[in-house]
Amino acid sequence: MSNSRQDFIWAALFHMGSNMWDDYKALDHVQFDEKVWRTLTGRMVEVGMNMVVIDLGEAIRYPSHPEIAVKGSWEIDRFRKELARLRAMGLEPIPKMNFSSSHDVWLGEYHRMISTEPYYRVCSDLIRDVAEIFDHPRFLHLGFDEEFTELQGQYLYSVARQGDLWWHDLLWFVKETEKTGMRPWIWSDYAWHYHDLFYERMPRSVLQSNFYYADSFDMEVLKARTKTGRSVMMVKTYEELDKAGFDQIPCGSNWTCDVNFAGTVKHCRKVCSPERLKGFMTAPWFKTIPKDEKKNLEAIDQVGAVIKSEA
C-alpha cells in the first residue's frame, strides 16, 4: 500500500436520522438507539477503522432551525459530547446531510420548497450550523443521489430537479460548503445517467463516492447479467472518475451480499491511482436500532477483514 495507515480512510456510514426516503413513512420521532451506536463505534475502533460518517437528518436540533426537530432529536450540547467521545476513541466524525429531493424528507416543510429563496436560506443556515457543531470538519457529505421522480413513485410529494436547475443547486451547495472550509462530498450516480455532462461540469474539488453493491466486478459477467448495462456503468465509473482527476472514497455495502466490500477494495486498488484513492467506505443502509445491529456489525467486520489482510 502506498497510502499510510494514518492518512488512508476506512469509514462507515451510519444513520442517526431516518426520514430520508419515503415521505409517507416519515416518523415524528428519532429512530436511533444509543446503545447500538456505542457498540458499532466500539467495533469500528477494534477492527482499525478511523472515520464515521453520520447521516444526521432530523436527529439533532439545529440551532438555526429547531422547527426541523422531532421527538427525541438530540440537543447540541449532548451531541457535541458524543463527537468528543468519538474523537477520543480515534474516530473522525464527518457530517452527512442529504439534499437530494429523493432523500430530504428530514427537512420537514422545507422539503416542499426545493429551489426557492426560503429553501436556499434554510439550507445555508444548516450547513453553517453543522460546520460549527463539528468544529469545521474536513468534509460534508451532501448526498445528492438518486434524484429521479421514478424513484418517488409512492411519495406523497414528488419532485426532481433536472438539467440546469440540478446543476445550479448542486454548485450552490458546493459553494456554500466550501465557504465554511469543509470539502463537499457527494454520491457519483449522476455520472451513470448523464455521463458526458457529469465529467464536463462537475468540479474536481468535489470528493466522489461511487457505489456498487453486487458480488461481481467482472465486466463479461456483468454484461451477461443485465440488458441495460447499468452494472457495467456502475463499475466502470470508479476507473472513469480516476482518469478524470477526481479524488474518491469508493463505497461498498453488505446490503445485497457479503463479499462486496472486499471486491470493491480489490477492484479499486487495480483501477484507481493511489494519490486519488483517499479511502473506502461501507454503507450498510440498515438503521441504528437493535433489529439491525447484527447486519451493521457484519459490515464493520468485513471492513476489518480487509484492513487486516492489507496490514
Secondary structure, DSSP 8 states (H G I E B T S, - for coil): --S-TTTSEEEEEEES--TTS-GGG--SB----HHHHHHHHHHHHHHT--EEEEE-TTSB--TT-GGG--BT-B-HHHHHHHHHHHHHHT-EEEEE----TTS-GGGGGGGG-TTSHHHHHHHHHHHHHHHHHTTS-SEEEEE-----GGGGTT-SS-----HHHHHHHHHHHHHHHHHTT-EEEEE-THHHHSHHHHHHHS-TTSEEE-B--SS---HHHHHHH-SS-HHHHHHHHHHHHHHTT--B--EE-SSS-SSHHHHHHHHHHHHS-TTTB-EEEE-----SSGGGHHHHHHHHHHHHHHHHHH-
